[in-house]
């Protein structure tokens, strides 16, 4: 265990405020790549075990019920100044990991939805969940060299409201990933200065979420507490 | 327990219960993933080895999620061990100042600090 700790770069003694940004997206879209390109440490991996006895946690047809589920996620770190440390989480966007989102997103500044324009439908669920949570987000299209789409085509395919920033990026590239994060935080800053207007802005997106759900295949019902 | 087991650490769930004295959930949800933990004392002989490792690695502030990754233990297990260490005064916790504000955006001042930090990367 000591070997696992010896190669990690320590934070400054004055660090006292941890901040979170979550990078979400479908499998293989480049979440870990983006975290790696901006992180000051090699991305680390850990897991969260969720135990909820007696609740219908999983909706896995044909699999006998169980009360504990384990999900792995990656993260990296950026020291912003002597007190603030930003943690970047690569979160699985798949539907069966819905239960992880609440905990990961509690207190998060905002989210980057990383999309592969060849598989836009993989992002529907992530965007639905973020809108449902009221978590502000931007969409970043990772460049896989696929066919070019216009911004309007992508917005329509994602049923994305016009005020949500949409950027292109290369998740492998540090400056490109840094630009994505800056775009997100500038957007958050604009929202926070609009104050109460930000919340109604989140509500404005509800019709588009409904439109997208209409296109999507059958969804797992919203869990009830 | 008749259900088939997956290979890996699920093979030995008993070990996790041993680490936490049989508890499977933390009494408090005080520890966020990014709460920074700082040791308030040195490890002592006879101390549970995971506790000793936490005290060694938290001589400088270390996030809960980094402790979890270094120990190779689920975050929920680490939270329970940290609660024990906090209750006995062996660590202190620096909680995120933006956490648990469900319906509000972060303070513009904090966001400006984040922007400065990101632009300086």
Interface residues (C-beta under 8 A of the other chain):
Chain A: X1 X2 X4 X5 X8 X10 X11 X12 X13 X15 X16 X17 X18 X19 X20 X38 X44 X45 X46 X47 X48 X49 X50 X51 X64 X66 X70 X75 X77 X78 X79 X80 X81 X84 X85 X86 X87 X89 X103 X104 X106 X107 X109 X134 X136 X174 X178 X181 X182 X185 X186 X188 X189 X191 X192 X193 X198 X199
Chain B: X3 X10 X24 X25 X32 X33 X34 X35 X36 X49 X53 X56 X57 X60 X61 X62 X63 X65 X66 X68 X69 X70 X71 X72 X74 X75 X76 X77 X94 X96 X97 X98 X99 X100 X101 X102 X103 X105 X106 X107 X108 X110 X111 X112 X113 X114 X115 X116 X117 X118 X119 X121
